[in-house]
Every structure is written in C-alpha cells, then in structure tokens.
Amino acid sequence: MKRRKPVKAADLPEFDAAAYLEDDKAIAAYLTAVLAENDAGLLAAALGDVARAKGMTEMASATGLAREALYKALRPGAQPRFDTIARVCAALGVRLIAAPAK
C-alpha cells in the first residue's frame, strides 16, 4: 500500500459556514448550536456568517447599520452591543430564546 503525503492544515481550504446556511431551518439550527456554547465572540461570528449568507448589503439596509460597521461588529472575536445583535436578529427574522439550563 502506498503511503500518502501528510496534508498540512495551512494547505486546506478555509471553511465558510455561510455556504451551508441555505434556509431558515439551517440558520436556526446553527444559531441554536452557537448559543449553547455561551460565547459572545462566537455568536458575533455566527451572526456574521448568517448575514453573509443572506447578503451583507441587504443586512446593512435592514439593520440601519453601515456595511463596514456590520462587518466589524460581526467578525470573529468581536463583542458587539446587544442592540446590534438585536437588530441583526430582527433583520434575519430570528429571535433569541431563553431556556432553562440543564
């Protein structure tokens, strides 16, 4: 059997979740999984993925935020204000829901 050459992580294509967020059900499942992680920076990045899937220009218009400001607020590791998150969620047609912790 011939041995394969190891693949370096740097040589792999970058994963983009936005490419897989094709409908509201997928978006809701994705955001639910991210919310379970309880990480504000991860939530900002996930909302950015969803916004890119929907179209950042349309999202900027729907939220009343400048496109550049939206990119900045929804980048990985960002800590956007709750008002920004609420506006993005409203524009996406999703809502954050509280559930009892297990």
Beta strands, then each sheet from edge to edge (+ up, - down):
end
